[in-house]
Amino acid sequence: MTDVTLQPAVEQARLIREGKLGAVELLEGHLARYERHNPALNAIIFTQVDKAMARAREADKAMAKGEVWGPLHGLSMTIKDSYDWVGAPSTWGIPEMAENYPERDSVAVRRLEKAGAIIYGKTNIPLLLADWQSFNDIYGTTNNPWDLGRTPGGSSGGSAAALASGMTSLEVGSDIGASIRNPAHYCGVFGHKPTMGVVPQHGHQLPGDHSFLDIAAGGPLARGADDLAMIFDVLTGPAGGDAIAWRLELPPSEKTKLSDFKVGVLLDSPVCQQDDELTDQLQATIDALAKAGVRIDARARPDIDLARCQHVYLLLLRAATGTHVSDAAFAENLAGAAGRGADDLSYRAYVDRGVTLYHRDWWQLHNEREAMRLRWAAFFRDYDLLLCPAAASAAFPHDHQGERPERTIPINGTEQPTTDQLFWAGLPGVVLLPAAVAPAGLTRSGLPCGLQIIAGYLRDRTALDFARLMERELGGFQAPPGYE
């Protein structure tokens, strides 16, 4: 029988409601796994166990009286470092913020706890959430449970590693450059980057910030598609001043079986090389979906220039993430941008240009993005989804040398720029579209991979329902060896 800590969260919740599992019992099970596995993984970097245990006891007392707090009643979980949770520091991997203890919970934490969740810890991230590895000078490096010598992804790398190893029932992350999708892919779990704005980011901000970054979205990670949908429903809806009037009613998918779906497939990119092992496994998954009845069109694309899409994304991404650079760094970016020729398309060039964009230039890129959104909308009038990779390879070996723009990853025996694969992050991200990642088996080398499922604007439930149907047909999460 599967260890209860590895069972889907919806199953754990059912057992709790039926009195067959206690919140304290589940928390103790996750803490036992934390004590056994976290020393090697370093996924969970801060805990409030006493606080969680007290709440778990209250959850069991409430259940004994027939009181159900919500759909997450009694489920023990962890959250990404960058979400404010009273009693724990929100560091963003910045050493100077190691003692940044917020005075107020984030909206995400408040909603999770209102739904009955028992939060007991925080998970690791890279500096400023800006890497597909999860390491920083405060907490060190998080390892992938499938291979401790490889990255679990980033920036929600600790989230995915904690889920895959059974240390938590659910997780909440954030995504501007595949920071949910990439770790889900590398660790073999489910993740969903929602349509931008449907999950409030209040309390997922650096101190002093009162606005939110372009492209960025908060969203869930889980071991099952039903789990993903359950926590997604808890997290969504307006917050702050918007909550006075706005309501969110996301449309249902209107699909009940795989054969209802007509999808496009894009497995290669004009701007980054793809590892054959990953591509072969994703193609095998596409073939299995076709056999199950999915109507596949391997030539269907939105009517956009894919290379230009990457160009617009990288500039808008770097404009967004560059808002907090120091004056000295901004001066260096200005000098760097001025000294580069128009034909310099290196990632470092995109950093320099994006950080220092004039608002006029930013608006022109934004206007071009809006034109792309209209073309995506036209694509989704004929197709339900676009299926594609989440990255250019499976999880790669740790590499913390130098800075990210100069690092490489192994692709088919050659070294390729790590940042080229941001194409797969930006394809839906720059146009604010929802994108889920569902486990799609293992590569020939035995590493997990995920299929990215892109849906139309505000059609999050279409992506989530496809992930659920795909899981039922092909299988989903499997525990890494040694964590069963």
C-alpha positions as CSV (number, residue, x, y, z in Angstrom):
1,M,0.0,0.0,0.0
2,T,1.3,3.5,-0.9
3,D,2.5,5.5,2.1
4,V,-0.3,7.9,3.0
5,T,2.1,10.8,2.7
6,L,2.5,10.1,-1.0
7,Q,-1.1,9.6,-1.7
8,P,-3.0,12.4,-3.6
9,A,-4.1,15.3,-1.5
10,V,-7.7,14.7,-2.5
11,E,-7.4,11.2,-1.1
12,Q,-5.8,12.4,2.1
13,A,-8.6,14.9,2.5
14,R,-11.2,12.2,2.0
15,L,-9.6,10.0,4.6
16,I,-9.6,12.9,7.1
17,R,-13.3,13.7,6.5
18,E,-14.2,10.0,6.9
19,G,-12.3,9.8,10.2
20,K,-9.7,7.3,8.9
21,L,-6.8,9.7,9.1
22,G,-6.1,12.5,11.5
23,A,-4.5,15.8,10.7
24,V,-1.9,15.2,13.5
25,E,-1.2,11.7,12.0
26,L,-0.6,13.2,8.5
27,L,1.6,15.9,9.8
28,E,3.6,13.4,11.8
29,G,4.0,11.4,8.7
30,H,5.3,14.4,6.7
31,L,7.6,15.4,9.5
32,A,9.0,11.9,9.6
33,R,9.8,12.1,5.9
34,Y,11.2,15.6,6.5
35,E,13.6,14.2,9.1
36,R,14.6,11.3,6.9
37,H,15.0,13.0,3.5
38,N,15.5,16.7,4.0
39,P,19.1,16.5,5.2
40,A,20.1,15.3,1.7
41,L,17.5,17.3,-0.2
42,N,17.6,20.6,1.6
43,A,14.2,21.4,0.2
44,I,12.5,22.7,3.3
45,I,14.5,25.5,4.9
46,F,12.4,26.9,7.7
47,T,9.7,25.2,9.9
48,Q,7.2,26.2,12.6
49,V,6.4,22.7,13.8
50,D,4.8,23.7,17.1
51,K,2.5,26.1,15.5
52,A,1.5,23.5,12.9
53,M,1.0,20.8,15.4
54,A,-1.3,23.0,17.6
55,R,-3.4,23.8,14.5
56,A,-3.5,20.1,13.5
57,R,-4.9,19.2,16.9
58,E,-7.5,21.9,16.5
59,A,-8.4,20.5,13.1
60,D,-8.9,17.0,14.6
61,K,-11.1,18.4,17.4
62,A,-13.2,20.3,14.8
63,M,-13.5,17.2,12.7
64,A,-14.6,15.2,15.7
65,K,-17.5,17.7,16.1
66,G,-18.4,17.4,12.4
67,E,-16.8,20.8,11.6
68,V,-15.0,20.9,8.2
69,W,-13.0,24.0,7.7
70,G,-12.8,23.6,4.0
71,P,-11.5,21.4,1.1
72,L,-7.9,21.4,2.6
73,H,-9.0,20.5,6.1
74,G,-6.1,18.8,7.9
75,L,-3.7,18.7,5.0
76,S,-0.2,19.5,6.0
77,M,1.8,21.5,3.5
78,T,4.7,23.9,2.8
79,I,5.0,27.1,0.9
80,K,7.7,28.9,-1.2
81,D,10.0,31.1,0.8
82,S,8.8,34.3,-1.0
83,Y,5.2,34.0,0.4
84,D,4.8,36.0,3.6
85,W,3.9,33.8,6.6
86,V,3.9,35.3,10.1
87,G,6.6,33.8,12.2
88,A,8.9,32.9,9.2
89,P,11.3,35.1,7.3
90,S,10.6,35.9,3.6
91,T,14.2,36.1,2.3
92,W,14.0,35.8,-1.4
93,G,17.5,34.3,-1.0
94,I,18.9,37.7,-0.2
95,P,21.4,37.5,2.7
96,E,20.4,41.0,3.9
97,M,16.8,39.8,4.2
98,A,17.5,36.7,6.4
99,E,15.7,38.4,9.3
100,N,12.8,39.9,7.2
101,Y,9.9,38.7,9.3
102,P,6.6,39.9,7.9
103,E,3.9,41.3,10.1
104,R,1.0,40.0,7.9
105,D,0.3,36.7,6.1
106,S,0.1,36.8,2.3
107,V,-3.3,36.4,0.7
108,A,-2.3,32.9,-0.4
109,V,-1.5,31.8,3.1
110,R,-4.7,33.3,4.5
111,R,-6.7,31.5,1.8
112,L,-4.9,28.2,2.3
113,E,-5.5,28.3,6.1
114,K,-9.1,29.4,5.7
115,A,-9.6,26.3,3.5
116,G,-8.1,24.1,6.3
117,A,-4.5,23.7,5.4
118,I,-1.8,23.1,8.1
119,I,1.3,25.0,7.0
120,Y,4.5,23.8,8.7
121,G,7.4,25.0,6.6
122,K,8.9,27.0,3.8
123,T,10.8,25.7,0.8
124,N,14.0,26.9,-0.9
125,I,14.5,29.3,-3.8
126,P,17.4,30.9,-5.7
127,L,18.5,34.5,-5.2
128,L,15.7,36.8,-6.1
129,L,13.8,33.8,-7.6
130,A,16.0,34.2,-10.7
131,D,17.3,30.8,-11.7
132,W,16.4,27.3,-12.8
133,Q,18.4,26.1,-9.9
134,S,17.5,26.6,-6.2
135,F,20.5,27.8,-4.2
136,N,21.4,30.9,-2.2
137,D,23.9,32.1,0.4
138,I,21.4,31.8,3.3
139,Y,20.1,28.2,3.0
140,G,22.5,26.6,0.5
141,T,21.5,24.2,-2.4
142,T,18.4,22.1,-2.9
143,N,18.9,18.8,-4.6
144,N,16.6,16.8,-7.0
145,P,15.2,13.6,-5.3
146,W,15.7,11.7,-8.6
147,D,19.4,12.5,-8.6
148,L,21.0,14.5,-5.8
149,G,23.6,15.8,-8.2
150,R,21.0,17.6,-10.3
151,T,18.9,20.7,-9.9
152,P,15.2,20.3,-8.9
153,G,14.6,23.4,-10.9
154,G,13.8,27.0,-9.9
155,S,12.6,29.2,-8.6
156,S,10.1,26.9,-6.9
157,G,12.7,24.1,-6.7
158,G,12.2,23.4,-3.0
159,S,8.5,23.2,-3.6
160,A,8.8,20.5,-6.3
161,A,11.5,18.5,-4.4
162,A,9.4,18.5,-1.2
163,L,6.3,17.2,-3.1
164,A,8.2,14.5,-5.0
165,S,9.8,13.2,-1.8
166,G,6.5,13.1,0.1
167,M,7.4,15.8,2.7
168,T,4.2,17.8,1.9
169,S,0.7,17.3,0.5
170,L,0.6,20.5,-1.6
171,E,2.7,23.5,-2.5
172,V,2.3,27.0,-3.8
173,G,4.8,28.7,-6.0
174,S,5.2,31.5,-8.4
175,D,6.2,31.8,-12.1
176,I,7.6,34.6,-14.3
177,G,10.1,32.4,-16.2
178,A,8.7,28.9,-15.8
179,S,9.4,28.9,-12.0
180,I,6.4,26.6,-11.4
181,R,6.5,24.7,-14.7
182,N,10.3,24.0,-14.8
183,P,10.5,22.4,-11.3
184,A,7.4,20.4,-11.9
185,H,9.0,19.1,-15.1
186,Y,12.4,18.3,-13.4
187,C,10.9,16.6,-10.4
188,G,8.0,14.7,-12.0
189,V,5.1,16.5,-10.3
190,F,2.2,18.6,-11.5
191,G,2.3,22.4,-11.7
192,H,0.1,25.2,-13.0
193,K,1.0,28.8,-14.0
194,P,-2.4,30.5,-14.1
195,T,-3.6,33.2,-16.3
196,M,-1.9,36.3,-14.9
197,G,-3.9,37.9,-12.2
198,V,-6.3,35.2,-11.2
199,V,-4.2,34.2,-8.2
200,P,-3.5,37.4,-6.1
201,Q,0.2,38.1,-5.4
202,H,-0.4,40.3,-2.3
203,G,2.2,39.3,0.2
204,H,4.5,37.8,-2.5
205,Q,6.4,41.1,-2.8
206,L,9.7,42.6,-1.7
207,P,9.5,44.9,1.3
208,G,8.2,48.3,0.2
209,D,6.6,47.1,-3.0
210,H,2.9,47.9,-3.6
211,S,2.6,46.9,-7.2
212,F,3.1,43.6,-9.0
213,L,5.5,42.5,-11.7
214,D,4.5,42.1,-15.3
215,I,4.2,38.5,-16.5
216,A,4.5,37.1,-13.0
217,A,1.8,34.7,-11.6
218,G,1.3,32.6,-8.5
219,G,0.0,29.1,-8.6
220,P,0.0,25.6,-7.2
221,L,2.2,22.4,-7.4
222,A,0.9,19.0,-6.5
223,R,1.3,15.2,-7.0
224,G,-2.0,14.8,-8.8
225,A,-4.1,16.7,-11.3
226,D,-7.2,16.7,-9.0
227,D,-5.0,18.1,-6.2
228,L,-3.8,20.8,-8.5
229,A,-7.4,21.8,-9.4
230,M,-8.4,21.7,-5.7
231,I,-5.8,24.1,-4.5
232,F,-6.1,26.3,-7.6
233,D,-9.8,26.9,-6.6
234,V,-8.7,27.9,-3.1
235,L,-6.1,30.4,-4.4
236,T,-8.1,32.1,-7.1
237,G,-10.3,35.2,-6.8
238,P,-9.8,39.0,-6.4
239,A,-8.1,40.5,-3.4
240,G,-7.4,44.0,-2.1
241,G,-9.5,46.8,-3.5
242,D,-10.7,44.7,-6.4
243,A,-12.6,42.4,-4.0
244,I,-15.1,45.1,-3.3
245,A,-16.7,44.6,-6.7
246,W,-14.9,42.1,-8.9
247,R,-15.8,38.4,-9.1
248,L,-14.0,35.6,-10.9
249,E,-15.9,33.0,-12.7
250,L,-13.5,31.0,-14.8
251,P,-15.3,29.0,-17.6
252,P,-15.4,25.2,-17.4
253,S,-13.4,23.2,-19.9
254,E,-16.6,21.8,-21.6
255,K,-14.5,18.6,-22.3
256,T,-15.3,15.3,-20.7
257,K,-12.9,12.9,-22.5
258,L,-9.6,13.1,-24.3
259,S,-11.2,12.6,-27.7
260,D,-13.1,15.9,-27.2
261,F,-9.8,17.8,-27.5
262,K,-8.2,19.2,-30.7
263,V,-4.7,20.3,-30.0
264,G,-1.6,21.7,-31.7
265,V,1.8,20.3,-30.9
266,L,5.1,22.1,-30.9
267,L,8.1,20.0,-29.8
268,D,11.0,22.1,-31.3
269,S,12.0,25.7,-31.1
270,P,13.7,28.1,-33.6
271,V,15.8,29.6,-30.9
272,C,17.0,26.7,-28.7
273,Q,18.3,23.2,-29.2
274,Q,16.3,20.4,-27.7
275,D,17.7,17.3,-26.1
276,D,16.7,14.1,-28.0
277,E,16.0,12.1,-24.9
278,L,13.4,14.6,-23.8
279,T,11.9,15.1,-27.3
280,D,11.6,11.4,-27.8
281,Q,9.8,10.8,-24.5
282,L,7.4,13.7,-25.2
283,Q,6.8,12.4,-28.7
284,A,5.9,9.0,-27.2
285,T,3.5,10.8,-24.9
286,I,1.9,12.6,-27.8
287,D,1.6,9.3,-29.7
288,A,-0.1,7.8,-26.7
289,L,-2.5,10.7,-26.4
290,A,-3.3,10.4,-30.1
291,K,-4.0,6.7,-29.6
292,A,-6.3,7.6,-26.7
293,G,-8.3,9.8,-29.1
294,V,-6.8,13.3,-28.9
295,R,-7.0,15.0,-32.3
296,I,-3.4,16.0,-32.9
297,D,-2.2,18.6,-35.4
298,A,1.6,18.7,-35.4
299,R,1.7,21.7,-37.7
300,A,-0.8,24.0,-35.9
301,R,0.7,27.2,-34.5
302,P,-0.5,30.6,-33.5
303,D,0.2,33.0,-36.3
304,I,3.2,34.6,-34.7
305,D,6.9,34.8,-35.4
306,L,8.3,32.4,-32.7
307,A,11.7,34.0,-32.7
308,R,10.2,37.4,-32.3
309,C,8.1,36.1,-29.5
310,Q,11.3,35.2,-27.6
311,H,12.8,38.6,-28.3
312,V,9.7,40.5,-26.9
313,Y,9.5,38.1,-23.9
314,L,13.2,38.5,-22.9
315,L,13.0,42.3,-23.1
316,L,9.8,42.5,-21.1
317,L,11.0,39.9,-18.6
318,R,14.2,41.7,-18.0
319,A,12.4,45.0,-17.7
320,A,10.1,43.5,-15.1
321,T,12.8,41.7,-13.1
322,G,15.2,44.7,-13.4
323,T,13.0,47.0,-11.5
324,H,15.0,46.4,-8.3
325,V,18.6,46.6,-9.5
326,S,20.8,49.0,-7.6
327,D,21.8,52.4,-9.0
328,A,25.3,51.1,-9.6
329,A,24.1,48.0,-11.5
330,F,21.7,50.2,-13.5
331,A,24.6,52.3,-14.6
332,E,26.5,49.2,-15.7
333,N,23.4,48.0,-17.7
334,L,23.2,51.5,-19.3
335,A,26.8,51.3,-20.3
336,G,26.4,47.7,-21.5
337,A,23.4,48.5,-23.6
338,A,25.1,51.5,-25.2
339,G,28.2,49.4,-26.1
340,R,26.4,46.6,-27.9
341,G,25.7,46.3,-31.6
342,A,22.1,45.7,-32.8
343,D,23.2,42.2,-33.9
344,D,24.1,41.2,-30.3
345,L,21.4,38.8,-29.3
346,S,23.2,37.3,-26.3
347,Y,21.2,37.0,-23.1
348,R,23.5,39.5,-21.4
349,A,22.5,42.0,-24.1
350,Y,18.8,41.3,-23.4
351,V,19.6,42.0,-19.7
352,D,21.2,45.3,-20.4
353,R,18.6,46.5,-22.8
354,G,15.6,45.2,-20.9
355,V,16.6,46.8,-17.6
356,T,17.2,50.2,-19.2
357,L,14.2,50.4,-21.6
358,Y,12.6,53.8,-22.0
359,H,8.9,53.7,-21.3
360,R,8.2,54.5,-24.9
361,D,10.1,51.4,-26.0
362,W,8.5,49.3,-23.3
363,W,5.0,50.4,-24.5
364,Q,5.9,49.5,-28.1
365,L,6.9,46.0,-27.0
366,H,3.7,45.8,-24.9
367,N,1.6,46.9,-27.9
368,E,3.3,44.2,-30.0
369,R,2.5,41.7,-27.2
370,E,-1.1,42.7,-27.4
371,A,-1.1,42.0,-31.1
372,M,0.3,38.5,-30.4
373,R,-2.5,37.9,-27.8
374,L,-5.1,38.6,-30.5
375,R,-3.4,36.0,-32.7
376,W,-3.3,33.5,-29.9
377,A,-7.0,34.1,-29.4
378,A,-7.6,33.3,-33.1
379,F,-5.6,30.1,-32.7
380,F,-7.8,29.0,-29.7
381,R,-10.9,29.5,-31.8
382,D,-9.8,26.4,-33.8
383,Y,-7.8,24.5,-31.2
384,D,-8.3,23.7,-27.5
385,L,-4.6,23.6,-26.5
386,L,-1.0,23.8,-27.6
387,L,1.2,21.0,-26.2
388,C,4.9,21.6,-25.9
389,P,8.0,21.1,-23.7
390,A,8.6,23.0,-20.5
391,A,12.4,23.1,-21.0
392,A,15.1,21.9,-23.4
393,S,16.2,18.9,-21.4
394,A,15.5,16.9,-18.2
395,A,17.1,18.1,-15.0
396,F,20.7,19.1,-15.5
397,P,23.7,18.8,-13.1
398,H,24.3,21.5,-10.5
399,D,26.4,24.4,-11.9
400,H,26.8,27.4,-9.7
401,Q,29.9,28.8,-11.3
402,G,29.7,32.4,-12.5
403,E,26.5,34.1,-13.5
404,R,23.5,32.5,-15.2
405,P,24.0,34.2,-18.6
406,E,27.3,32.5,-19.0
407,R,26.3,29.0,-17.8
408,T,25.5,26.1,-20.2
409,I,23.6,22.8,-20.0
410,P,24.4,19.5,-21.8
411,I,22.2,19.0,-24.9
412,N,22.9,15.9,-27.1
413,G,26.6,15.9,-26.0
414,T,27.2,19.6,-26.6
415,E,27.0,22.5,-24.2
416,Q,24.3,25.0,-24.9
417,P,23.4,28.3,-23.2
418,T,21.1,27.7,-20.2
419,T,19.0,30.7,-21.0
420,D,18.1,29.8,-24.5
421,Q,15.4,27.5,-23.2
422,L,13.5,30.4,-21.7
423,F,11.7,30.2,-25.0
424,W,9.4,27.6,-23.5
425,A,8.8,29.8,-20.4
426,G,7.9,32.8,-22.5
427,L,5.8,31.2,-25.2
428,P,2.7,31.4,-22.9
429,G,4.1,33.7,-20.3
430,V,4.6,36.8,-22.3
431,V,1.0,36.7,-23.5
432,L,-0.3,36.0,-19.9
433,L,-1.8,32.6,-20.8
434,P,-2.3,29.7,-18.4
435,A,0.0,26.7,-18.7
436,A,0.0,23.5,-16.7
437,V,2.7,20.8,-16.6
438,A,1.8,17.1,-16.2
439,P,4.2,14.2,-15.7
440,A,5.0,12.5,-19.0
441,G,7.1,9.5,-18.0
442,L,10.9,9.1,-17.8
443,T,13.7,9.7,-20.3
444,R,16.0,6.8,-21.3
445,S,18.3,8.0,-18.6
446,G,15.5,7.6,-16.0
447,L,14.8,11.3,-15.4
448,P,11.2,12.6,-15.2
449,C,9.8,15.0,-17.8
450,G,6.6,17.0,-18.1
451,L,4.4,18.1,-20.9
452,Q,3.4,21.7,-21.0
453,I,-0.3,22.3,-21.6
454,I,-1.1,25.8,-22.9
455,A,-4.7,27.0,-22.9
456,G,-6.5,30.1,-24.0
457,Y,-6.8,33.3,-21.9
458,L,-8.7,32.5,-18.7
459,R,-9.2,28.9,-19.8
460,D,-7.2,27.5,-16.9
461,R,-9.8,24.8,-16.3
462,T,-9.3,23.5,-19.8
463,A,-5.6,22.9,-19.2
464,L,-6.3,21.4,-15.7
465,D,-8.9,19.0,-17.1
466,F,-6.7,17.9,-19.9
467,A,-4.0,17.2,-17.2
468,R,-6.5,15.1,-15.2
469,L,-7.6,13.1,-18.3
470,M,-4.0,12.6,-19.3
471,E,-3.1,11.3,-15.8
472,R,-6.0,8.8,-15.9
473,E,-5.0,7.5,-19.3
474,L,-1.2,7.5,-19.1
475,G,-0.4,7.7,-15.4
476,G,1.0,10.6,-13.5
477,F,3.3,11.1,-10.5
478,Q,5.7,8.3,-9.6
479,A,7.8,8.5,-6.5
480,P,11.6,8.7,-7.1
481,P,13.6,5.5,-6.3
482,G,14.2,5.4,-2.5
483,Y,11.2,7.6,-1.7
484,E,8.4,5.1,-2.3
